Every structure is written in C-alpha cells, then in structure tokens.
C-alpha cells in the first residue's frame, strides 16, 4: 500500500497547477490584476492566522481577542473566495 500523500506534496501540486494557470493568462490585464489582489489577500490571511496562533500560545491573551482575530481571518477568507470566483469567471469567459 502506498504512503498517503502529505500536505507538503499537495501544496507542491497546487503550486504547479497555479503556475500553469498564471502562465496561461499572463497577458490578460484583468486576470493579472485579480491574481495580484488575491495573492496579497492570501498573504494577509496567513499573517492573521499566524497572529492567532501566536496569541493563542501567549498566556495573557483573553478569549475575546482570539475570537476577534478568528473573525478577521474568516472575513478575509470570504473575500478570498470572492476573488477566486472572479478569477474563475473571467478565466472561463476569456477561454471561450
């Protein structure tokens, strides 16, 4: 039986797929603008997630602060979903 695929391997596959997708649309201004916005948003989401982890581990952090940070991550995650939907729509329109 094969070893199960690791999270790192999944991320590597996604990275290759995204690179191929981006190469396909490099000259399409609208898509490039959305990709750039999406990248910045993903960085902000990761930063917020890291802040939650750091604050979670701090002994003096109260539950309300952690809940507020998690809410911020949720909002950013929702915005990222919207951007991904826009990318998909434009990519499909452009391909037709």
C-alpha positions in Angstrom: 0.0 0.0 0.0 1.3 3.5 -0.9 2.0 6.1 1.7 -0.7 8.7 1.9 0.1 12.0 0.2 1.5 14.6 2.5 0.2 18.1 3.0 3.5 19.3 1.5 3.1 17.2 -1.6 -0.5 18.6 -2.0 0.9 22.2 -1.7 3.6 21.4 -4.3 0.9 20.1 -6.8 -1.3 23.2 -6.2 1.7 25.4 -6.7 2.5 23.8 -10.1 -1.2 24.0 -11.2 -1.4 27.7 -10.2 1.9 28.4 -12.0 0.5 26.8 -15.2 -2.8 28.7 -14.8 -1.0 32.0 -14.3 1.3 31.4 -17.3 -1.8 30.9 -19.5 -3.2 34.3 -18.5 0.0 36.5 -18.1 -1.1 38.9 -20.9 -4.7 39.3 -19.7 -4.7 42.5 -17.7 -8.0 41.9 -15.8 -6.9 38.4 -14.7 -3.4 39.6 -13.7 -4.9 42.4 -11.6 -7.2 39.9 -9.8 -4.4 37.4 -9.3 -2.2 40.1 -7.7 -5.1 41.2 -5.4 -5.7 37.5 -4.5 -2.0 37.0 -3.7 -2.0 40.0 -1.4 -5.2 38.8 0.3 -3.8 35.3 0.9 -0.7 36.8 2.5 -2.9 38.8 4.8 -5.0 35.7 5.7 -1.8 33.8 6.5 -0.5 36.7 8.6 -3.7 36.8 10.6 -3.7 33.1 11.1 -0.1 33.3 12.4 -1.2 36.1 14.7 -4.0 33.9 16.0 -1.6 31.1 16.7 0.9 33.4 18.3 -1.7 35.0 20.5 -3.3 31.6 21.3 0.0 30.5 22.7 0.5 33.6 24.8 -0.5 33.1 28.4 -2.1 36.6 28.8 -4.4 36.5 25.7 -8.0 36.5 26.5 -10.7 34.5 24.6 -12.3 37.7 23.2 -9.1 38.8 21.5 -8.7 35.4 19.9 -12.3 35.3 18.8 -11.8 38.8 17.2 -8.8 37.6 15.3 -10.6 34.5 14.1 -13.4 36.7 12.9 -10.9 38.8 10.9 -9.5 35.7 9.3 -13.0 34.5 8.5 -13.8 37.8 6.7 -10.5 37.7 4.8 -11.2 34.1 3.8 -14.6 35.1 2.5 -13.1 37.9 0.5 -10.5 35.4 -0.9 -13.4 33.1 -2.0 -15.0 36.0 -3.9 -11.7 36.8 -5.6 -11.3 33.2 -6.6 -14.8 33.1 -8.0 -14.0 36.3 -10.1 -10.8 34.6 -11.3 -12.7 31.5 -12.4 -15.4 33.6 -14.1 -13.0 35.8 -16.1 -10.8 32.8 -16.9 -13.8 30.9 -18.3 -15.1 33.9 -20.2 -11.6 34.6 -21.6 -11.2 30.9 -22.7 -14.5 30.9 -24.7 
